[in-house]
């Protein structure tokens, strides 16, 4: 009995106490509190170490500044546009008549003068039309002669009958008939004379058509395209095919560019420009704004206006259709104070002592300042701040800016002077 009870208690004591499992026993609470204490101590030690590391690193950081001197100089404001070189005069030649091409006298690049024959149509039918018109005219003229003779005869008969009526040899009825014949002969003469006029017009038309069988150049120039060969059939219509394209004097050409609507207010007649073409990448060609058309052109929801620039092509280096990029000088400012645009975007680094933010800020390394007014592009004008390096210390200077060329900006007023070293960038390094 006693042994059995003893064994039963030993068995019960070998099972874990529920309070120990839940940590509600006195010993469990001590263990749990001890673990929390260790964890808190570890956090404090790690945080303190990191904080000391960053604080000491921030205290030991120095900066190397990149500077550029403000300078007196000239500034040109440029508007860039793209387009193509085109002849000043360009004419598409078609045939006014239908027919078969009998002869072609020119080919690509052929120089031509005004009135030169470019091609000829077969003229057999046209020559026959001329002969027919001449015959009709001759017949009409013969009818006029006959009508005049008939009128003269009718007039003679009428006058003779009038005298006979007065002498009571003929009756009034005979005189009336003679008068009618006279008037009819006169009307017939007028009809025949009108027929002559019509026949003359038909003859002139036939001769004009015969002349149009020779397709001639209307201007002096050079053949750019030829799309017809001997034996080809052409048909005249409202949309007649182009047989030849002639460019005028290629020594004087024009550059057609698309000016963005944001820039069109700056572009004016007489402004100077330069442009480049892919054929001569190392050479710039001069040009001058002749006009900017009022009509807009919209492509992919982008609105542009056609600008025309005159181009001197005495060397005949430029060819029709060459693509070009033009730089139009819309404003020139002489002898003004200039500052680099990178200086307008620069902000000095923030010192670690002024970062704030509590304990978590200690885990952040000191930040480098790079750019202020990022939403204000380099072309923004007005009150701005630049940083000048004086005695190796950045000093802020307020200025008022004006026009820019994308790299430098005009300083209209402020305490900045020429040769002041404005800061454009900074890089961190360990002190000592």
Secondary structure, 3 states (H helix, E strand, C coil): CHHHHHHHHHHHHCCCCHHHHHCCCHHHHHHHHHHHHHHHHHHHHHHHHHHHHHHHHHHCEEEEEEEEECEEEEEEEEEEEEEEEEECCEEEECCCCCEEEEEECCCCCCEECCCCEEEEECCHHHHHHHHHHHHHHHHHHHHHHHHHHHHHHHHHHHHHHHHHHHCCCCCHHHHHHHHHHHHHHHHHHHHHHHHHHHHHHHHHHHHHHHHHCEEECCCCEEEEEECCCCCCEECCCCCCCCCEEEECCCCEEEEEEEEECCCCCCCCCCCEEEEEEHHHCCCCEEEEEEEEEEEEEEECCEEEEEEEEEEECCCCCCCCCCEEEEEEEEEEEEEEEEEEHHHHHCCCCCCHHHCCCCHHHHHCCCCCCCCCCCCCCCCCCEEEEEEEEECCEEEEEEEEEEEECCCEEEEEEECCCCCCEEEEEEEEEECC
